[in-house]
């Protein structure tokens, strides 16, 4: 039997080497945090973490200890993410609305340790990033029930920022009122125009009048400061807590599958690795076509010829040119691959204007921790 002292000395030497490697790894983690801060990316990426665990598992030859090594890797990943959160605590994130707005809720899920700054409009939040007052902004792209957010689509085309991540946030609207207001007292509801659309059936059923506010949380704030007992707000459950309102009724959306996709915009474009392909990669293109027959069809044919599956296509009028339009496309796949670069080269030759507005991985609400 080996001398236990000698064995312990060998373990201590291995531990010293692990400590050195750990310190080197955390130094690289700092570089990752700096990159994510610059590109407006979240710390956690469950798909990437799963791939890493599966890859590292293969390094272990002894099946008896494989599960222990996987647990060690989980712990190391967790510690790395905790360190990144600490390093990114100074991240400045802009959103439209006041505290409790759905955009702020989405921003909090993307960047749990960030500083949040509210702006009155989508454009003001967007410009705050462009001029460097904030590092990134979180804005809604579209709602599953009410459709695209036109103003944000326009900013994608005219502005200089890039979408680097998107999350899908379930939207559950509540009817909020002051504590001394009962359901029978309510005559008018106030909320953002999108929220009013999403609750149109409920509003009609109850016979309420409706009035628009800049956003849902601001509607809650207006109700809080109003002496009118007949006024209620449609907003989030979180807004009720923030503004001291009573929840009269929950989940008043016409559609129970209601959700909104929120995007994080930053000044620097994040490009996926050209060689490491993931099934959940997506990209956004905005472009104009030449004024000739079949120009749009030719663009779509090129996209299909390169094997990319188009998820959505829509058009928007250009504000400075009457009866002229730009187009918005979201497609699945890695645009930074050789195939993607060839696609962009071909499109550039036939599009009057072309912008790769964003690349992102699909990230669901459940994957982002508060």
N, C-alpha and C positions, 0 to 999 in steps of 0.2 A: 504493500500500500504506500502511495506517495506521502511524503512529509507534508502536513497541512500548512506549515509555515511557507514552504516553497510555493504551494498552490495559491495561497493568499497573496503572496508577492506578485505572482503572475496576474492575478485578478486586479490587483492595484495598478499594475502597469497598463493593463487593458483599460481600466477606468480612466487613467490619465490620458490615454489616447482618445477615448470617447469624449472626454472633456475638451480636448483640443479640437476634435472634429465638430463637436457641438458648437463651440465658439465660432469656428469658421462658418458653419451652417447659418448661425444667427446673423453673422455679418452679411451673408448673401441675402438672408430674409429682409434685412434692412433695405437692400437694393430693390427687392421686390416691392416693399412698402412704398418706397419713393416712386417707383414706376406706377403703381396703382393710384397713388395720390395725384400724379401728374395726368393720368389718363382717365380719372374718374371711375375707377373700378372698385368693386366690393372686395373685402378681405376674403370672405368665404366663397369657394367654388366647389360644390359637392361633387360634381362630375369629375373635375380635375383631381380631387382628393381620392376618389374611388379608383381612378386609373393609376394613381401613384401607389396606392396600397397594393393593388393587384400586381403591378410591375415589381415592387420591392419584395413581395412575398416569394417571388421566384428565386431570390438570392439565397434563400435558406434551403440547405440540402437535407437537413434532419427533420422529417415530418413531425417528430415528437415535440419539437419546440417551435414549429411554424406559427401556431396560434399566439404564442407569447411574443414573437417578433412583430406580428401584426398589431398586437395591443401596444407594443412599444412605439411603433410607427404612428398609430393613432394619437398617442400622447405627444409625440414630437410635433406632429402636424397641429395639434391643438395649442401647444405652447408657441409655435411659430405664428399662428393666427392671433393669439393673445398679444404677442410682441408687436405684430403689425398694427393691431388696433391701438396700442399705446402710441406708436410712432405716427399714426394717422389722426390722432386726437385733435390736431390743429387744422384739419381739413375744413374749408369753408364751403358750405353747400347752400345754394340759393333755391328757393321755391316760390310759387305764386300762392298768395293767400296769407292767412294768419294762423297762429298755432291751432292745431287740430284739423287743418285741411287735409284731404286725402293725399295731396302731394307731399305734405310734411310727414305723414305716416309712411308713405313709400320711401321717402328720403331716409327716414330713421331706420327702416329695415335694410336699406342698402348700406348705410354708413352709420352704424350704431354709436360711434364715439366722436362723430363730427360736430362742428358748430353749425347751426342752422340760421339762415337769414331770410326773412320774408319780404316779398315784393308784391306790388299791387297788380301786376300784369305778367303774363307769360314773357312778353318782350323785355320788360324791365329785368326780370330774373335772368333772361338769356344775355342781355347786354352787360349785366354785372360780371358775367364770366368772360365775355369778350374783352372787356377793359381791364380785367385782372382783379376786380374787387372780391370775387369768389373763385374757388377752384373748379367747381362744376355746378350744374343746376339740374334739378329733377322736375321734368314736365310730362304731362300726359300725352301719349300718342293717339290712343283711340279707346273707346269704350265698346264692349261687346254688344251693347244694346243700342246706344245712340250714335255709334260710328266714330269717325275720325275727329280729331280736334284740329279744325282748319288752321287756326292761328299758329299752332306749333308746326304743322306741315309746311306752312309758308316760311317759317323761320329756318327750317331745315334747308330750304332751297336758297334763301337769300342770305343767310348768316354764314359765319365761318367756323362754327363748332361742329363736333362730331358726336354721334351716338356710340357709346362704348359698352353699354349694358342696358338690358331691358328686364323688368320684372312684371309679372302678372299679379295684380292686387285685387282680390275679391272686394266688391263694393257692396256694403250693406247699409242702406240708408235707414235712418230713424226719424221719427217725428218728435221734435224737442220743443218744450215750452217752459215757462217759468213755473216755479214750484206751486204757486197758487192758481194755476190755470188747469182746468179740466178739459177732457176731450170735447165736451159739448160746447165749450166756450169758443173754440177755434173757428175762425171764419176765413183767415188768410194764411197761406204758407209762403215763406220766402226761402230762396235757395239759388244756387248757380243754375244757369239755363240747362246745362246737361243733366243735372240732378232732377230738375222739374220734368224733363223729357222722360227720364228713367222711371219716374213715379207718376206719369201722366194718368194711368188707369186708376190708381189709388186716389189721386187728387179729384178726379172726376166723380168717382164713386162717393166720396165724402162731400162733394159739392163745395170744395174750397176755391176761393179765388187764389191766384198766384202772383208773385212778384219776384223779379230777378235781383240777385246780389252778385257781387264780383266772384265769390266762391262760397262753398258750403259753410266753412268755419266762420267767415265774416257774417253770414246769415245768422248763425248761432249767437255771435257777439251782438248783432243788432237786436235780436230778441231779448238778450240779457239786459240791454240798456234801454229797452222800450217799456213804457208804462201800459201799453195796449195788451190787455189780456186775451184779445181775439187773435193775436199774432203768434205763429209757430214757425219753427225752422225745420228744414230737411237737411240733416247733416249726419256725421258719423257718431257712433257711440262715444268715441274718445272726446268729441267736441262737447258732449253733454257734461262730462266730468270736468273739462277745462273751464267751461263757462257757467258752471253751477246750475244747469238746466235739468229738467225732469224728462225722462224718456216716456212719452205717451204711448208710442207703439214702435216696435222694432221690425226690421226687414220689410219695409213697405215698397221695395222695388217691384215693378211689374214683372220682371224676370228674375227668378231665383238664381240663374246662372250669370248674373251681372258681374263683370269685372272690368278693370281698366289696366291697360299696359302703360307703365311709366318708364321713361328713358332717362338715363343720366347723360348729360352733354358735357364735354370738356374741350379744351383748346387743342389738345393733341390727339391724333388718331391712333387708336389701338389696332394693330394688325395681327391676326392669328399666325401661328407658325405655318410656313408654306408646306412643311413636310408632315407635321403631326395633325392628322385630320380627325375631327370629332363630328358625330352625327348631328349635334345640336347647334352647329355653326350657322349663322345667318348674316346677311348684309342688306344694306339699304342704298338704292340708287335714286337720285333725282336728276332729271334731264329734260331738255327740250329737243324736239326733232325738227329737221328741215321742212320747210313749207312745200311739200310735194306729196303726191299720191303714194300711199303705201309705206310712208316713212316709219310710222309707229309699228306696223306689222313687221317690217324688216328688222327693227330693234328687237321685237319679241322673238322672232325666228332665230336671231343670233344667240339670244339667251338660252333658248331651248336646244340649239345645236351644240352648245357647250355643256349640256347635261344638267343645267340648274333648274330646280323646281320653283316656280314663282308662287309665292304665298298670297300676294296682293298686288293690285294695280289700281291706281286712281289718278285722276287729273285735277289740277287746280288752276284757276285763272291767274295770269300774271298781272300784278297790280298796276304796273306802269305801261302795259301794252294791251290795248283794247282787243278783245276776242283772240288773245293768244294764251296758250296754256303750257304748263309744265307737267311732267308726269312723275309719279312716285311708285317705286317698285320695291317690294321686299321679297327676297329669295333665299332658299336654303343652300348652304354649301360654303366652302372656303374660297373666298375671293382673292386671297393672297397666294394661292397656288399658281403654278405655271399656267394651268388652264384658265384660272381667273384673270391673270394678267393679260393673257391673250384675248379674253373676252372684252376687257376694258379697252384694249388697243383697238379692237374692231369697232366697238361702240363709239369711241372717240372720233373715228373717221366719218361716222354718219350722223352723230348727234351734234346739234348746234351748240349745246352746252351739256356737260356731263359732270356730276359730282358723286363720288363715293361718300355718302353721308354718314355711314356707320357700319360697324361690324360688331356682332354680339353673339353670346351663347344664350340659349333659352334658359331662363331661371324662373322657377315658380315661387310663389309666395312662401310655400312651406320650406323652401331651401334657405331662406334668409332669416336669421335670428334677430330678435329684438334685443 
